[in-house]
Amino acid sequence: MTPTDETDRPSHAAGLLRRFQEFAGHPGEALANTMRRLIEKTTTVDVPTPELIEIAKTLDSVIARLEALPLRDARTSFSATATENDAQSYLAFGPLTGKLNPLAPPLGIQNENGVVIGHVNFGDAYEGPPGYVHGGYVAAVFDELLGVAQGFSGEPGVTGTLTVRYRRPTPLHTELRLEGHFDRVEGRKIFTTGKMYANGELTADATGLFIKIPREAYEAMKQNSAALREQRVTRKAAE
C-alpha cells in the first residue's frame, strides 16, 4: 500500500518516526551543533565591539561559501500523507525537531506503542524568566509533538486550537520529557493531549485540536510549495 492508503497511514506515521533516528551522526549535524554553540555564545558572552565586528566579518565569509551551494529540494507533502523523503526532510530541518537546523533545540521524538515521546534540553538562548524556558517555546514544542501525535489519526491536519497549562516554570539546561497522545476523531476534528516533565515533575500540559485538511486545500498547499521553490531558485540565479 502507498503512504496515503487509509488503512496504512498510522503505521506509516510510526515508520517515519523510526527513520528520525537515522539523522544521528549525519555530517550536517556537526555544522548545526557548531551554529547552536555560536547562538548560545552570542546571547551570553559580553564581547568588545571591535571583536564583534571582526567575528561578523569571519562569519560573512563562511556564509558566502554556503550561498555558493545548490538549494535542497522543497517539501510538497506533510503529516500522515507525507512521502518518506518529505518526512525525513522535515524531521531533519524542521524548526523544532531539526537536528540539521541550528534554530531547533532540537526536539527528539520517537514512537512508544502509539505514544509520541519527546526529549529536549533548552539552553540559554531560549530563556524567558531568569533560569527558565520562555513559555512560547514550551507551547511550540507541544504544537510539534501533538502535530506528530495527530498523524496517528491517518489524516493530514493543521493546528486549530492549542491550549497550554503552565503548571510550574520549566528549567533551562534540563532534560525534559514530553508525552503526546492521539485521542479521537470527530468529523474533521482530531483531538490530542500532551504533558511535559522536568526531573519527573509535571511542568505543563496541553490539549491540541487539529483540523483535517480538505483534499483541494492540501493540493493547493503543495502547489504553493512548488511555486516558492521556483522563486528561491530564481532569486539564487540572479545573485
C-alpha positions, 0 to 999 in steps of 0.5 A, a space after each residue: 500500500 502507498 503512504 496515503 492508503 487509509 488503512 496504512 497511514 498510522 503505521 506509516 506515521 510510526 515508520 517515519 518516526 523510526 527513520 528520525 533516528 537515522 539523522 544521528 551522526 549525519 555530517 550536517 549535524 556537526 555544522 548545526 551543533 557548531 551554529 547552536 554553540 555560536 547562538 548560545 555564545 552570542 546571547 551570553 558572552 559580553 564581547 568588545 565591539 571591535 571583536 564583534 565586528 571582526 567575528 561578523 566579518 569571519 562569519 560573512 565569509 563562511 556564509 558566502 561559501 554556503 550561498 555558493 551551494 545548490 538549494 535542497 529540494 522543497 517539501 510538497 507533502 506533510 503529516 500522515 500523507 507525507 512521502 518518506 523523503 518529505 518526512 525525513 526532510 522535515 524531521 531533519 530541518 524542521 524548526 523544532 525537531 531539526 537536528 540539521 537546523 541550528 534554530 531547533 533545540 532540537 526536539 527528539 521524538 520517537 514512537 512508544 506503542 502509539 505514544 509520541 515521546 519527546 526529549 529536549 534540553 533548552 539552553 540559554 538562548 531560549 530563556 524567558 524568566 531568569 533560569 527558565 524556558 520562555 513559555 512560547 517555546 514550551 507551547 511550540 514544542 507541544 504544537 510539534 509533538 501533538 502535530 506528530 501525535 495527530 498523524 496517528 489519526 491517518 489524516 493530514 491536519 493543521 493546528 486549530 486550537 492549542 491550549 497550554 497549562 503552565 503548571 510550574 516554570 520549566 528549567 533551562 539546561 534540563 532534560 525534559 520529557 514530553 508525552 503526546 497522545 492521539 485521542 479521537 476523531 470527530 468529523 474533521 476534528 482530531 483531538 490530542 493531549 500532551 504533558 511535559 516533565 522536568 526531573 519527573 515533575 509535571 511542568 505543563 500540559 496541553 490539549 491540541 485540536 487539529 483540523 483535517 485538511 480538505 483534499 483541494 486545500 492540501 493540493 493547493 498547499 503543495 502547489 504553493 510549495 512548488 511555486 516558492 521553490 521556483 522563486 528561491 531558485 530564481 532569486 539564487 540565479 540572479 545573485 
